[in-house]
Amino acid sequence: MDTEEKIQAHVLSVWRERREFFGGRGREGMLILTNKRLMFVKKTEAGMKWWGAVRTRQIVRLLRSKDVMFTEDGYDEESLRTDAENKANQEITFNNILDIRFEEKVWGSVLFLEILENTKKRKYQFSIVQDWVKYPLSAPTKYMNMGTVYAVGVGPGSPNYITETVKKIIIDSDIVVGYKYTLSTISTLTQNKEVYEITMENQEKTYQKIHQELGDKILVIPFTGDVNFSESEVVDRLIEIFGDVKIISGISSIQVAASKAKIPLDKSKIITMHVSTSIEEKKIELQKALIDGYNVILIPRPWPNEPQKHFMPSEVAFYLKKNGFDTPKIPVHVFESLTNGKEFSDLCVMVFGQATLESYINFE
C-alpha cells in the first residue's frame, strides 16, 4: 500500500458470500474502498470498543440516508495497511473486477461483483443492511425489517393528562415497555398488547431482546411526564440500540407544578437532580439561581440505598441552610402526585417561588 492510496469509503457490518453452488458460509466484515482497490476485512486490529461505537453511528446514518460514502474516525490508511498484511482479508484490485452492479432490497443494498481471483472467475455479493440481528448461514434474507420505535410522554400520573396523539400511538402499537408506575397510567390502552414491565436492573436485557425480535412491529416506551425532561440517559440508550427513535412529548409534572404554584416558566430555572451522575454542579446551579432571584423548579433525587446520593426535600433544605441560606424565608412548594391526589412519597417536585408579579400593564 503506497502513500498515494487513500480510503474513500468504509462500511462496517457487511455480509460477504460466494454466489456459487456450495459457495460456503458467509462472513461478516468491513468493506473498504480506496482510490486503487476494494478490501474486505474480516480480521482487523481495530478494537472491539471502536467497532461497537462506530457500528452504532453507522446504523443511525443508514436509517437516515443510503449514502455509504464516508470514512470512519479511528481507522485510517495505516490501519488498512496493517489489516492488508493479514492473508485472511480479501484484496480486490480494480483491474480484476470483471463485472459490478448493485440492487436495493427491503432490508438494505447488495453489491454484486464478478472478479478474477487467482486466475479463476469468482462471484461475490456484499450485503449492506440497516441493522443486524444475528447472521444467517447463507444469506441475509432473515434480517429484520426495521420496526417503528416511539418514546412517548404519558403525563404526570392521571390518564386525563395523556395527549390524544400519544393515546393513538399506544393504541396502534404492538409492544409496550415501561416501568410499573408508568404502565399503570396507560393500562386501559395496553389491552391485548405485548407488555414488558422493566426495572433499572433488567431494562437493558429487555431492550436488547426486543431489538432482536422487533421485526416490523411498533414498539412504544412510555415515560411518566415529558420524555424530553429528566429521561435523557434512557432515551440516549434507546437511540444507541434501536437507531431511529421517534420522540413524542407529553405533559410534565414541571408544567403542572408551575401552574399550581402560579410560577411562570420563563422566569424560572428548571433543575433536575434525577440523574445517575454527580449532582455537585447542579447544587451550585441551585444556589446561584436562588441568589440571582429566580424561581426554581427542582426535581430531587431519591436514592435511599445510598444516603450520600439521596437528595430529597429535607436534604435540599439542610444543604441550603449549611451554605448560608435563610431557609425559613424562602417560599417553597413541594408537590407530589399532582394529578392523583395521593400522599407525598419519594417522587416529588419542589418549587421555589421568588419572582414578583410583572404584568404588561406596568410597562405601558
C-alpha positions in Angstrom: 0.0 0.0 0.0 1.7 3.2 -1.2 1.4 6.7 0.3 -0.9 7.9 -2.5 -3.6 5.3 -1.6 -6.5 6.9 0.4 -9.6 5.4 1.9 -12.7 6.7 0.0 -15.5 4.8 1.9 -15.7 2.5 4.8 -18.7 0.3 5.7 -18.9 -1.9 8.8 -21.2 -5.0 9.3 -21.0 -6.1 5.6 -22.0 -9.7 4.9 -19.9 -11.3 2.1 -20.8 -14.6 0.5 -19.9 -16.5 -2.7 -22.6 -16.7 -5.3 -21.8 -20.2 -6.5 -23.2 -23.6 -5.7 -21.6 -24.8 -2.5 -20.1 -21.3 -2.2 -19.6 -21.8 1.6 -20.7 -19.8 4.6 -20.9 -16.0 4.5 -18.6 -13.8 6.5 -19.1 -10.5 8.4 -16.5 -7.8 7.9 -15.7 -4.3 6.7 -15.8 -3.3 3.1 -13.3 -0.6 2.4 -13.0 1.4 -0.9 -9.7 3.2 -1.7 -8.7 5.0 -4.8 -7.0 1.9 -6.0 -8.9 -1.2 -4.8 -11.6 -2.8 -2.6 -10.7 -4.6 0.6 -12.9 -6.9 2.5 -11.5 -7.1 6.0 -12.8 -9.8 8.3 -9.8 -9.8 10.6 -8.9 -6.4 12.0 -6.6 -5.0 14.6 -9.2 -2.3 15.4 -10.5 -2.7 19.0 -14.0 -4.1 19.8 -15.0 -0.9 21.6 -14.2 1.1 18.5 -16.2 -1.4 16.3 -19.2 -1.2 18.6 -19.3 2.6 18.8 -18.8 3.1 15.0 -21.3 0.4 14.1 -23.9 2.2 16.2 -23.2 5.5 14.4 -23.4 3.8 11.1 -26.8 2.3 11.8 -28.2 5.7 12.6 -26.7 7.2 9.4 -28.0 4.4 7.2 -31.5 4.9 8.7 -31.4 8.5 7.6 -29.7 8.0 4.2 -28.5 5.2 2.0 -25.2 7.1 1.2 -22.3 4.9 2.3 -19.6 7.2 1.0 -18.0 8.2 4.3 -14.9 7.2 6.3 -14.7 6.2 9.9 -12.7 8.1 12.5 -10.2 5.9 14.2 -9.5 3.8 11.1 -7.0 5.3 8.6 -4.7 4.2 5.8 -2.2 2.9 8.4 -4.9 0.7 9.9 -5.7 -0.6 6.5 -2.1 -1.3 5.8 -1.9 -3.4 8.9 -5.0 -5.3 8.1 -3.9 -5.8 4.5 -0.9 -7.8 5.7 -3.3 -10.4 7.1 -3.9 -13.0 4.4 -7.4 -13.8 5.8 -8.5 -10.5 4.3 -9.5 -10.1 0.7 -8.0 -7.6 -1.7 -9.7 -6.8 -5.0 -7.9 -4.5 -7.4 -9.9 -2.6 -9.9 -8.2 -4.3 -12.8 -9.5 -7.7 -11.5 -13.2 -6.6 -11.4 -14.9 -8.1 -14.4 -18.5 -7.0 -13.6 -20.1 -4.9 -10.9 -23.7 -4.0 -10.1 -26.0 -3.4 -7.1 -29.6 -4.0 -6.1 -31.8 -2.3 -3.5 -33.6 -4.7 -1.1 -36.2 -4.2 1.6 -33.6 -4.7 4.2 -30.7 -2.8 2.5 -28.4 -3.0 -0.5 -26.4 -5.7 -2.2 -23.2 -5.1 -4.2 -22.6 -7.9 -6.8 -19.0 -8.5 -8.1 -17.5 -10.8 -10.6 -13.7 -10.8 -10.1 -10.6 -12.6 -11.2 -9.2 -14.4 -8.2 -6.0 -16.4 -8.7 -6.8 -16.7 -12.4 -10.3 -18.0 -11.7 -13.6 -16.2 -12.0 -15.4 -15.7 -8.8 -18.8 -14.2 -8.0 -19.4 -12.5 -4.6 -22.2 -10.4 -3.1 -21.7 -7.9 -0.3 -24.9 -7.2 1.7 -25.1 -3.9 3.5 -28.1 -3.9 5.8 -29.6 -1.2 8.0 -29.3 -3.2 11.2 -28.2 -6.7 12.2 -29.8 -9.2 14.5 -28.0 -12.5 14.0 -26.1 -13.7 11.0 -27.7 -16.4 8.8 -25.9 -19.3 7.3 -26.1 -18.3 3.7 -28.0 -15.0 3.1 -29.2 -12.0 4.9 -32.9 -12.6 3.9 -33.9 -13.2 7.5 -32.7 -9.8 8.7 -35.4 -7.9 10.5 -37.3 -5.2 8.8 -36.9 -2.1 10.9 -39.9 -1.6 13.1 -41.0 1.8 14.4 -39.9 2.8 17.9 -41.6 5.6 19.9 -40.5 7.2 23.2 -43.6 9.0 24.5 -44.5 11.1 27.5 -47.8 10.0 29.2 -48.3 12.8 31.6 -47.7 13.1 35.4 -49.9 10.3 36.5 -53.5 10.8 35.7 -54.9 9.3 32.5 -56.6 12.6 31.9 -53.2 14.2 31.1 -52.3 11.8 28.3 -52.5 13.6 25.0 -54.6 12.3 22.1 -51.5 11.9 19.9 -49.9 9.6 22.4 -53.1 7.7 23.0 -53.3 6.9 19.3 -49.7 5.8 19.2 -50.1 3.4 22.1 -53.4 2.0 20.7 -51.8 1.3 17.4 -48.6 -0.3 18.9 -47.7 -3.9 19.2 -45.3 -3.9 22.1 -45.2 -1.6 25.2 -42.2 -1.5 27.6 -42.2 0.6 30.7 -41.8 0.9 34.5 -44.6 -0.3 36.7 -46.0 3.2 37.7 -45.9 4.4 34.1 -47.6 1.3 32.8 -50.4 1.7 35.4 -51.1 5.2 33.9 -51.8 3.7 30.5 -53.3 0.3 31.5 -56.6 0.9 29.7 -54.7 1.4 26.4 -52.5 -1.7 26.5 -55.1 -4.4 26.4 -54.1 -7.3 24.1 -50.6 -6.0 23.6 -47.2 -7.5 24.4 -46.3 -5.6 27.6 -43.0 -5.7 29.4 -42.6 -4.3 32.9 -39.0 -3.2 33.4 -36.8 -2.1 36.3 -33.4 -0.4 36.4 -31.8 -3.8 36.7 -33.5 -5.6 33.8 -34.2 -2.8 31.3 -31.0 -3.3 29.2 -31.7 -7.0 28.8 -35.3 -6.4 27.8 -34.4 -3.7 25.3 -31.8 -6.0 23.6 -34.3 -8.9 23.5 -37.0 -6.8 21.8 -34.4 -5.3 19.4 -33.6 -8.7 18.1 -37.3 -9.7 17.7 -38.9 -6.4 16.7 -39.3 -7.1 13.0 -41.8 -4.7 11.5 -43.8 -4.2 14.7 -44.4 -0.9 16.5 -42.7 -0.5 19.9 -43.7 2.2 22.5 -41.6 3.1 25.5 -43.7 5.4 27.7 -42.3 7.8 30.2 -44.0 9.5 33.1 -44.4 13.2 32.4 -42.5 14.5 29.3 -40.0 12.3 27.6 -37.8 15.3 26.9 -37.2 16.1 30.6 -35.1 14.0 33.1 -35.1 11.0 30.8 -32.1 11.7 28.5 -29.9 8.9 29.8 -32.6 6.3 28.9 -33.6 7.9 25.6 -29.9 8.2 24.5 -29.5 4.4 25.2 -32.7 3.7 23.2 -31.2 5.6 20.2 -28.0 3.6 20.6 -29.9 0.3 20.5 -32.7 1.0 18.0 -31.2 3.8 15.9 -34.2 5.9 14.8 -36.5 6.6 17.8 -39.5 8.9 17.4 -39.8 11.2 20.4 -43.3 12.4 21.3 -43.6 14.9 24.1 -46.1 14.8 26.9 -47.3 17.0 29.8 -44.7 17.1 32.5 -45.1 17.4 36.3 -43.0 20.6 35.8 -45.8 22.2 33.9 -48.4 21.2 36.4 -46.4 22.2 39.4 -45.6 25.6 37.8 -49.3 26.1 37.2 -50.4 25.2 40.7 -47.7 27.5 42.2 -48.5 30.2 39.7 -44.9 30.4 38.7 -44.1 31.4 35.1 -41.6 29.1 33.4 -39.9 31.9 31.5 -38.8 33.4 34.8 -37.7 30.1 36.3 -34.7 27.9 36.4 -35.5 24.2 35.9 -33.1 21.8 37.5 -33.2 18.1 37.7 -31.2 16.0 40.2 -32.8 12.9 38.7 -29.5 11.6 37.1 -27.1 8.9 38.0 -24.0 11.1 37.5 -22.7 13.6 40.1 -25.0 16.4 41.0 -22.5 18.7 42.7 -22.5 21.2 39.8 -26.3 21.1 39.8 -26.2 22.0 43.6 -24.1 25.0 42.8 -26.5 25.9 40.0 -29.4 25.8 42.5 -27.5 28.2 44.9 -26.7 30.6 42.1 -30.3 30.6 40.8 -31.7 31.4 44.3 -29.1 34.1 44.8 -30.0 35.7 41.5 -33.6 35.8 42.5 -35.0 33.2 40.1 -37.9 30.9 40.7 -36.5 27.4 40.8 -38.4 24.2 39.8 -36.4 21.3 41.2 -36.7 17.5 40.7 -35.0 16.0 43.7 -33.1 12.7 43.6 -34.4 9.6 45.5 -31.5 7.2 46.3 -32.4 5.7 49.7 -29.9 2.8 49.4 -27.0 5.3 49.2 -27.6 8.1 51.6 -24.7 10.2 50.1 -26.6 10.3 46.8 -30.1 10.8 48.4 -31.1 14.4 47.7 -34.8 14.8 48.6 -36.6 17.9 50.1 -35.2 17.5 53.6 -31.6 17.0 52.2 -32.1 20.1 50.0 -33.2 22.2 52.9 -30.2 21.1 55.0 -27.9 21.7 52.1 -29.1 25.3 51.6 -29.0 26.1 55.3 -25.5 24.7 55.5 -24.5 27.1 52.7 -25.8 30.2 54.3 -29.4 30.5 53.1 -32.1 31.7 55.4 -34.4 28.7 54.6 -37.4 29.8 56.6 -37.7 32.9 54.4 -37.6 31.0 51.1 -41.2 30.2 49.9 -41.2 26.6 48.8 -44.0 24.3 47.5 -43.4 20.6 47.5 -45.8 18.8 45.1 -46.3 15.0 44.8 -48.9 13.1 42.7 -50.0 16.3 41.2 -52.9 14.8 39.3 -53.7 11.8 41.6 -54.2 13.4 45.0 -52.0 10.9 46.9 -49.8 11.5 49.9 -46.2 12.5 49.3 -43.6 9.8 48.5 -40.1 9.9 47.2 -41.2 11.3 43.9 -41.9 14.9 44.1 -41.3 18.4 42.7 -40.0 21.4 44.6 -40.9 24.9 43.5 -39.0 27.9 45.0 -41.1 31.0 44.3 -39.2 34.3 44.4 -40.4 36.4 41.4 -42.9 39.2 42.0 -45.8 39.9 39.6 -44.8 41.8 36.5 -47.9 42.3 34.3 -47.8 44.1 31.0 -49.8 47.0 32.5 -46.8 48.0 34.4 -44.8 48.6 31.2 -47.3 50.7 29.3 
